[in-house]
């Protein structure tokens, strides 16, 4: 959202109701917070951190071993007799 759009939005809220001043301040605060988050996301260190987290999860998924066999696995394999409803 550009600053120009934000000022127009604040002006519209200001004219709308008695609590408009508080709403305008809240909108400005939210816009500042979003701008701050967008700046952080654009930092190379943040991108590197996210990339490392994703790579770590991919490694965990590749080395993950199957858990122990459950009762549902046995039913699917036919080891436990069951009447299956579709």
N, C-alpha and C positions, 0 to 999 in steps of 0.2 A: 504494500500500500504506500503510495507516495505521500509526501507531506501535504501536498495540495489537496489530495483526496481526504486526508485526515482532517484538515481544517474545515473543509466543507461539511464533513460528517459531524464534527463538533458543533458547528454553527446550526445545523438542522436540529440537533438534540437540544441545544440551548433554547431554541425558540419553541420547543415542543411542550415542556412541562416545568413546574416549579422546582423539581429536583434535578433539573437539567445541568446545573453547575457541577453537582457531584457526578452525574453521568459523564459529563464532558471530561472531568478529571480522570475518571475511571477509563474512559476510552483512550485518553492520552497516555495513561500508565500502561495499558495493554499494548498500545502501539510501540511504546518505548521498550517494553519487555520483548515483544516479537522482534524488534530490530536488534536487540541485544543477542537473542538466541540465534538469529540469522548470522550475526557477526561471528559468534562462537563456532557455529557449524562450518563456517568458511575457513577457519584457521587450519593450517596444515597439521598441527599437532592433534587436533580433534579428529581429523580425517584418518590420521595414522592410528590413533587409538581405536577408532571404530573398525578399521581394517584388521588390526590385530585381534580384536574381539571376535570378528567374523571368522577369521582364519582359525582361531582357537576352537570355536564351535565346530567348524568343519572337520578339524583333526579329531575331535572327540567323537563325532558321528562316524568317522571312518574306522576308528578302533573300537567302537562300541561292540560288545558281544551280546548275543541274544540272552535274554533273561531266562530263568527257569521255566519249564513247561507248566502252563496253567491248565485248569480244568476245561477252559474254553478251547485251548489247543487240542486237548484230547478228544473233545466232542467233535471238532472239525475233522480231525484225522480218523474218526470212527473208532477210536479206542474205547470210548464210553458210548454205549447205545443211547440214542436220543431220537425223539420224534421232532423233526424239523418242520416248522411252519414258515411259509413264505408270505 
